Amino acid sequence: MKTIHYLSILLTLLCISCSSDDAVDPVPTDPVEPPTDLIINPISLDSYTSGKGVMMQSFYWDVEPRGEWWSILTDQVTDWSESGIDRIWLPVATKGQSGGYSMGYDPSDYFDFGEYNQHGTVITRFGSRKELETLIAKAHALDMEVIADIVINHNSGGGEQYNPYREKNTYTLFDETHGNASGMFNRNYENFYPNSTSNYDDGSLFYEETNLDHNQEYVQNWLWKSENSVAKYYKNVMGFDGWRFDYVLGYEPWVVKAWLTEVGGFSVSELWDGNPNVLAQYVDETGSGVFDFSTFYKLEEAFDRFSDLTYLDKEMLWQTHPEKSVTFTANHDTEKDTNEDNNIAPENKLKAYAYILTHPGYPTIFYSDYENPDFKAPLKQLIKVHNSLAVGATHVLYVDSDEYIMRRDGNGENPGLILYINHSETAKKRSVTTNLKQKVLLDYSNSTKFVATADEDGVVQLEVPANGYAIYSIAELK
């Protein structure tokens, strides 16, 4: 535990007063001077709670080794729980057309969790049904929810049949011998667009010929309405607690709303759009949370594309819909995408995580980042800060191209925090006004040992390392 005698604070303040850093605002002229016999300790973060947790995306694209992923995750969830993760988002858990190579986004049999011999394998890429059930049970024992990745736009891997509505053969036959060995939710060309009841074309970019018609009562019953529906089977039999809806641009918002009305549960939708107004409209129409691509792109623009932190003060979804904004810095798609505008550079990842783990919204940690030895300890500490101090109203105290300072006001006995990000190659110091009057402040990100003191007006000078971040909150005085 860090222990600092107050004499060191006075020496630090004297040094700051002599600083020639042109970027620094004037130092408070009348700093608080408590008795010199006080000892300064960090507060115990375990004594505070934000009432929030963090979600883990528990996979990356083409996870290896094939057939062992559920068992690997079962060994890791205890560590995640101890770190403050309260939900795990699993990859698509059922059999896809690519069999043992499938990441699940080519869904064939919605009820084959790794127990039927089809598409060249019994188990899925991730393992057997029994191993999946073991993982879910362990997560629940640790009070963690398990989120199912749901793909209900397109299907793959069916048998070939003549399709009179397209006047050619299509792979639209799904039955016990054609990609649907479970025999549940059998389908044929009548269940995909176009058909005898609908000519609707939603403009899907994926598998147009096997694009499910959600307007059909038969499809609705099998997806969410009936007792043996996908939604109810996943929830009541497999034990999933919520949903990640894949590619919701492929079907209308009412589908997600109807699903949630029927079965409830946590929900986040993949609406890949950086416009916060588009995301907000979808939230209002469906009641579902969404991945906050508006924040993701602002982080990418601020740290990479334009190298300008003023982009962190632009309009984002978390500002209007904090409870429905699921923030992230990376996912399986952005990390495999070669487009440099769709990912955040590794050297900027921790600064981006510091942003989402101190601001409103529900943060998501990407598996490959958490398990990166260079990132794991900092991420654990950021999660701890998020789960304890990231509460209260949000105020941007200062921003320019290199510096960003934000305050969370806290509430009640919770003091909140101050985030200071530095995007330059030199350390920075800056004075800002806080709501923490006559308080001694320490950094809780383990980035700096700097000790700051706020005056009677709450004005305090803070320090941040080069190309890094610091998160300040109150110290305990003895």
Disulfide bonds with the S-S distance in Angstrom:
none
